Amino acid sequence: MDILKVRDLVVDYLVREGTLRVVSGVSLDIKGGKVNALVGESGCGKTTLIDAILNTLPPNGYIRSGKVIFKDVDILRLGEEERRRIRWEKIAVVFQAAQNSLNPVMKISEQFVETVLAHRRETKEKILERAAKLLEMVHLDPAQVLNSYPHELSGGMKQRTIIAMSLLLDPELLILDEPTSALDALTQSYIIGMLREIHEAKKQSMLLVTHDLPIVAELADRVAVMYAGKIFEVGTVDEIFYEPLHPYTAGLINAIPSIYGDLSKMRPIPGNPPSLLNPPSGCRFHPRCQYAKDVCKRKEPPLVDAGGGHLVACYRYSG
Ligand code: SF4
């Protein structure tokens, strides 16, 4: 079942040079009880898509059209207060470099208590009891962490504390935006394992937003690939990694370095992502695509089902 549906979403940023259409008619289904992933290079629009869903766009960001349906309700039509409630109680998010969002002058215990009291009335004892269980779930010592100030914790401990805090209100969907960026490789792998445990223990619906494909391969059930404000491909993790259809997805997979593989077989995608101030006509990937033909330059390919729910936007798979 889909827990969240995005339909034809368009988001612009007004900048000095003009209008940047950062999300350009995106439709996407997020499956309940699964780890969904949204991948793409930096600047492809994935964080803006999340900000639009959560109503956390910067002041120069505007949702021009589209719907974001959470359990049959278009949350873009709700008032500010209702969206704020949904943002923590139903959809929680761990933003990039979230460790820095802890208040440096408050003990962790106070921050857990404040988070809950901002949304509902509950006794401090009950909140701290639940906080302790969640901290145990992320393999931290509750007595030590709850009594600490943020500067007394390492980067990895702070990130795990934030993940525990995001689960405090028992959200139905947890969004993780680059959850392991700014962490060393060992801590990254620890956090991935821990997220898998949380997903398995709670059947927690997750949306993992990242440019880091190895993390996706380890965690995700279903993957959407985004490029220059568009969704190019959606499939199961096996389809995306072993049978990619879109030339851009295949390029991303070929560009992953492997510890064991032959580095000479790594093939970076030629060229650079386009400027969103003046994106290419037709298929936005055509200047970098070895299969581009005339129609690709003129007309945008639709996102079609190539079989069994494996979606792709490429003329190699549609008329
Ligand atoms: Fe390449 Fe054309 Fe497919 Fe775009 S639509 S990815 S340019 S073949």
Residues whose N, C-alpha, C, O or C-beta is under 5 A from the ligand:
A	BS01	SF4	P247 C283 F285 H286 C289 Y291 A292 K293 C296 P301 A313 C314 Y315 R316
